Amino acid sequence: MISNFKVVLSKLWIKSSRNIIRFSESNVEWLRKLFIVPPLSLPSSSSSNVGRPQKLFPDCSDRNKRRKIQQLTKSYTSPEILFAAKNKLHMSGKRAACSIVNESLSSPTRASKIKKSYMASLSIDNAIMPYSVDEALAFLIENKLTKQQYINIRKSAKERRANIYPSYDNVLIAKKKCYPENIHIAESYFKIELQHLIDHTITRLFFNC
């Protein structure tokens, strides 16, 4: 009905030489007619639920995601999409992710360097392995380090973001655990029963296996 109305209106408008006064005078009777628009037929509730429900974008497979963004990639250039992505990350509060995107685009080789550094951090071979208290005690004794020398080495490593040495207090506790019980110390000698020494040695070996 609307399409028929448009056709008739167009013919009358051209016939009146596109003059509004002439159009109004020549089509008085036509303009007085009632134009009845039929009611729109709304879809029933049963038909609206027909078909598979739409998934949210994060829940879609990679194939469906590529299909959904196909029109987007055709309509916009890569710089435009990247700028929009950075802006969206910033507005949603994901500042760290936005900074990483900015940094990766700062130079042609920056992205590959960031990726290489990230992959290296995931490698077990390159992971930093801190000393246990017993290993730190052995390191201190083997190198004949004083307390201050050990503290200086630990401080220097921490300044380079390598917190691999336990505190000296914890090393001292580990050292005290190496001493067996019932040991008698004098100015010129110390003594311990052989059985206590054997028990202590076996216990240390057993719990440190």
VOTOR-854376 format. One record per residue (C-alpha): x, y, z; residue number from 1; residue in three letters. Coordinates in nm, 4 decimals, always signed. Layout:
<nodes>
xx, yy, zz, resi, resn
X, Y, Z, NUM, ALA $
...
</nodes>
This chain:
<nodes>
xx, yy, zz, resi, resn
+0.0000, +0.0000, +0.0000, 1, MET $
+0.2754, +0.2438, +0.0846, 2, ILE $
+0.4529, +0.1695, -0.2409, 3, SER $
+0.1309, +0.2436, -0.4363, 4, ASN $
+0.0908, +0.5698, -0.2487, 5, PHE $
+0.4449, +0.6719, -0.3420, 6, LYS $
+0.3805, +0.5957, -0.7102, 7, VAL $
+0.0587, +0.8027, -0.7211, 8, VAL $
+0.2165, +1.0898, -0.5281, 9, LEU $
+0.5119, +1.0981, -0.7627, 10, SER $
+0.2875, +1.1116, -1.0715, 11, LYS $
+0.0710, +1.3909, -0.9295, 12, LEU $
+0.3748, +1.5885, -0.8208, 13, TRP $
+0.5322, +1.5685, -1.1666, 14, ILE $
+0.1980, +1.6547, -1.3290, 15, LYS $
+0.1818, +1.9740, -1.1222, 16, SER $
+0.5332, +2.0679, -1.2383, 17, SER $
+0.6619, +2.0193, -0.8839, 18, ARG $
+0.4826, +2.3304, -0.7644, 19, ASN $
+0.3276, +2.2987, -0.4206, 20, ILE $
+0.0498, +2.5549, -0.4835, 21, ILE $
-0.0512, +2.3990, -0.8152, 22, ARG $
-0.0297, +2.0542, -0.6577, 23, PHE $
-0.2595, +2.1537, -0.3715, 24, SER $
-0.5166, +2.3197, -0.6024, 25, GLU $
-0.5217, +2.0355, -0.8545, 26, SER $
-0.5522, +1.7519, -0.6039, 27, ASN $
-0.7929, +1.8838, -0.3419, 28, VAL $
-1.0160, +1.5802, -0.3471, 29, GLU $
-0.7255, +1.3373, -0.3437, 30, TRP $
-0.5645, +1.5101, -0.0481, 31, LEU $
-0.8905, +1.4832, +0.1494, 32, ARG $
-0.8992, +1.1077, +0.1209, 33, LYS $
-0.8154, +0.8981, +0.4251, 34, LEU $
-0.4953, +0.7003, +0.4164, 35, PHE $
-0.5364, +0.3906, +0.6319, 36, ILE $
-0.2219, +0.2077, +0.7331, 37, VAL $
-0.2777, -0.1593, +0.8147, 38, PRO $
-0.1489, -0.2780, +1.1549, 39, PRO $
+0.1925, -0.4367, +1.1603, 40, LEU $
+0.1946, -0.8103, +1.2137, 41, SER $
+0.4240, -0.8755, +1.5075, 42, LEU $
+0.6055, -1.2093, +1.5204, 43, PRO $
+0.4635, -1.4538, +1.7690, 44, SER $
+0.6609, -1.5494, +2.0761, 45, SER $
+0.7016, -1.9024, +1.9459, 46, SER $
+0.8553, -1.7916, +1.6176, 47, SER $
+1.1009, -1.5549, +1.7888, 48, SER $
+1.2599, -1.8433, +1.9714, 49, ASN $
+1.3041, -2.0566, +1.6633, 50, VAL $
+1.6628, -2.1370, +1.5715, 51, GLY $
+1.9921, -2.1585, +1.7582, 52, ARG $
+2.0462, -1.8817, +2.0193, 53, PRO $
+2.3174, -1.6324, +1.9346, 54, GLN $
+2.6438, -1.6799, +2.1248, 55, LYS $
+2.8430, -1.3971, +2.2728, 56, LEU $
+3.1559, -1.3112, +2.0753, 57, PHE $
+3.4040, -1.4474, +2.3379, 58, PRO $
+3.2157, -1.7803, +2.3386, 59, ASP $
+3.2365, -1.8244, +1.9597, 60, CYS $
+3.4921, -2.0435, +1.7880, 61, SER $
+3.7821, -1.8841, +1.6000, 62, ASP $
+3.6087, -1.9628, +1.2720, 63, ARG $
+3.2885, -1.7830, +1.3736, 64, ASN $
+3.4890, -1.4906, +1.5109, 65, LYS $
+3.6628, -1.4486, +1.1749, 66, ARG $
+3.3263, -1.4592, +1.0013, 67, ARG $
+3.1779, -1.1968, +1.2345, 68, LYS $
+3.4647, -0.9503, +1.1838, 69, ILE $
+3.4932, -1.0080, +0.8091, 70, GLN $
+3.2899, -0.6973, +0.7238, 71, GLN $
+3.4868, -0.4964, +0.9803, 72, LEU $
+3.8220, -0.5891, +0.8281, 73, THR $
+3.6950, -0.5051, +0.4799, 74, LYS $
+3.5578, -0.1632, +0.5780, 75, SER $
+3.8485, -0.0337, +0.7885, 76, TYR $
+4.2262, -0.0284, +0.7612, 77, THR $
+4.4641, -0.1876, +1.0095, 78, SER $
+4.5683, +0.1477, +1.1676, 79, PRO $
+4.2018, +0.2367, +1.2207, 80, GLU $
+4.1228, -0.0990, +1.3832, 81, ILE $
+4.4323, -0.0820, +1.6042, 82, LEU $
+4.3523, +0.2716, +1.7168, 83, PHE $
+3.9950, +0.1693, +1.7984, 84, ALA $
+4.1230, -0.1336, +1.9934, 85, ALA $
+4.3637, +0.0807, +2.1970, 86, LYS $
+4.0922, +0.3336, +2.2696, 87, ASN $
+3.8508, +0.0589, +2.3782, 88, LYS $
+4.1102, -0.0985, +2.6085, 89, LEU $
+4.1835, +0.2385, +2.7659, 90, HIS $
+3.8145, +0.3204, +2.8175, 91, MET $
+3.7450, -0.0209, +2.9739, 92, SER $
+4.0213, +0.0294, +3.2299, 93, GLY $
+4.2688, -0.2171, +3.0778, 94, LYS $
+4.5559, +0.0317, +3.0875, 95, ARG $
+4.8317, -0.2311, +3.1024, 96, ALA $
+4.7058, -0.4031, +2.7866, 97, ALA $
+4.6764, -0.0645, +2.6147, 98, CYS $
+5.0362, +0.0200, +2.7087, 99, SER $
+5.1618, -0.3117, +2.5701, 100, ILE $
+4.9838, -0.2481, +2.2390, 101, VAL $
+5.1328, +0.1013, +2.2206, 102, ASN $
+5.4799, -0.0290, +2.3011, 103, GLU $
+5.4585, -0.3094, +2.0438, 104, SER $
+5.3706, -0.0564, +1.7717, 105, LEU $
+5.6408, +0.1961, +1.8658, 106, SER $
+5.8830, +0.0536, +1.6059, 107, SER $
+5.8750, -0.2116, +1.3286, 108, PRO $
+6.0844, -0.4573, +1.5329, 109, THR $
+5.9462, -0.3860, +1.8790, 110, ARG $
+5.6619, -0.6405, +1.8594, 111, ALA $
+5.8972, -0.9290, +1.7713, 112, SER $
+6.1314, -0.8330, +2.0582, 113, LYS $
+5.8440, -0.8290, +2.3060, 114, ILE $
+5.7267, -1.1691, +2.1822, 115, LYS $
+6.0791, -1.3123, +2.2059, 116, LYS $
+6.1194, -1.1805, +2.5597, 117, SER $
+5.7803, -1.3208, +2.6622, 118, TYR $
+5.8517, -1.6652, +2.5169, 119, MET $
+6.1894, -1.6680, +2.6922, 120, ALA $
+6.0203, -1.5928, +3.0243, 121, SER $
+5.8014, -1.9010, +2.9771, 122, LEU $
+6.0989, -2.1277, +2.9148, 123, SER $
+6.1936, -2.3497, +3.2099, 124, ILE $
+6.5576, -2.3381, +3.1045, 125, ASP $
+6.5656, -1.9587, +3.1462, 126, ASN $
+6.3674, -1.9481, +3.4704, 127, ALA $
+6.5478, -1.8019, +3.7731, 128, ILE $
+6.6167, -2.0692, +4.0346, 129, MET $
+6.6564, -1.9258, +4.3857, 130, PRO $
+6.8835, -2.0892, +4.6437, 131, TYR $
+6.7262, -2.2955, +4.9171, 132, SER $
+6.8486, -2.2139, +5.2699, 133, VAL $
+7.0700, -2.5238, +5.2705, 134, ASP $
+7.2165, -2.4372, +4.9300, 135, GLU $
+7.2806, -2.0817, +5.0459, 136, ALA $
+7.4519, -2.2142, +5.3603, 137, LEU $
+7.6760, -2.4388, +5.1483, 138, ALA $
+7.7543, -2.1427, +4.9188, 139, PHE $
+7.8495, -1.9300, +5.2204, 140, LEU $
+8.0736, -2.1970, +5.3732, 141, ILE $
+8.2416, -2.3088, +5.0491, 142, GLU $
+8.3345, -1.9506, +4.9602, 143, ASN $
+8.4312, -1.8648, +5.3208, 144, LYS $
+8.2042, -1.5613, +5.3200, 145, LEU $
+8.1552, -1.3401, +5.6194, 146, THR $
+7.8081, -1.2317, +5.7254, 147, LYS $
+7.8511, -0.8859, +5.5681, 148, GLN $
+7.9883, -1.0288, +5.2421, 149, GLN $
+7.6836, -1.2564, +5.2084, 150, TYR $
+7.4457, -0.9687, +5.2840, 151, ILE $
+7.6191, -0.7504, +5.0226, 152, ASN $
+7.5941, -1.0248, +4.7578, 153, ILE $
+7.2243, -1.0748, +4.8343, 154, ARG $
+7.1557, -0.7011, +4.8218, 155, LYS $
+7.3372, -0.6642, +4.4880, 156, SER $
+7.1363, -0.9507, +4.3357, 157, ALA $
+6.8057, -0.8032, +4.4580, 158, LYS $
+6.8926, -0.4652, +4.3046, 159, GLU $
+6.9126, -0.6483, +3.9715, 160, ARG $
+6.5711, -0.8069, +4.0296, 161, ARG $
+6.7218, -1.1476, +4.1063, 162, ALA $
+6.5977, -1.2332, +4.4536, 163, ASN $
+6.7730, -1.5702, +4.4646, 164, ILE $
+6.9430, -1.5643, +4.8063, 165, TYR $
+6.7463, -1.6241, +5.1286, 166, PRO $
+6.7993, -1.3835, +5.4155, 167, SER $
+7.1022, -1.4319, +5.6397, 168, TYR $
+6.8751, -1.4963, +5.9400, 169, ASP $
+6.7167, -1.7939, +5.7603, 170, ASN $
+7.0614, -1.9215, +5.6614, 171, VAL $
+7.1683, -1.8938, +6.0250, 172, LEU $
+6.8651, -2.1014, +6.1315, 173, ILE $
+6.9599, -2.3658, +5.8720, 174, ALA $
+7.3147, -2.3641, +6.0089, 175, LYS $
+7.1944, -2.4256, +6.3655, 176, LYS $
+6.9921, -2.7230, +6.2436, 177, LYS $
+7.3187, -2.8832, +6.1302, 178, CYS $
+7.4358, -2.9109, +6.4913, 179, TYR $
+7.3361, -3.2319, +6.6711, 180, PRO $
+7.1784, -3.2250, +7.0142, 181, GLU $
+7.3658, -3.2884, +7.3404, 182, ASN $
+7.6869, -3.1339, +7.2117, 183, ILE $
+7.9255, -3.0096, +7.4800, 184, HIS $
+8.1489, -2.7159, +7.3889, 185, ILE $
+8.4377, -2.5874, +7.6016, 186, ALA $
+8.7132, -2.3344, +7.5366, 187, GLU $
+8.9586, -2.5924, +7.4055, 188, SER $
+8.7353, -2.8786, +7.2876, 189, TYR $
+8.3850, -3.0039, +7.2159, 190, PHE $
+8.2430, -3.3512, +7.2495, 191, LYS $
+7.9350, -3.5454, +7.1465, 192, ILE $
+7.8281, -3.9024, +7.1846, 193, GLU $
+7.8724, -4.1036, +6.8686, 194, LEU $
+7.5140, -4.2301, +6.8801, 195, GLN $
+7.3761, -3.8730, +6.8817, 196, HIS $
+7.5968, -3.7853, +6.5857, 197, LEU $
+7.4777, -4.0911, +6.3901, 198, ILE $
+7.1119, -4.0247, +6.4737, 199, ASP $
+7.1434, -3.6626, +6.3685, 200, HIS $
+7.3197, -3.7502, +6.0412, 201, THR $
+7.0605, -4.0114, +5.9469, 202, ILE $
+6.7747, -3.7739, +6.0302, 203, THR $
+6.9231, -3.4968, +5.8164, 204, ARG $
+6.9811, -3.7304, +5.5227, 205, LEU $
+6.6337, -3.8800, +5.5530, 206, PHE $
+6.4394, -3.5507, +5.5616, 207, PHE $
+6.6552, -3.3847, +5.2944, 208, ASN $
+6.6093, -3.6621, +5.0354, 209, CYS $
</nodes>
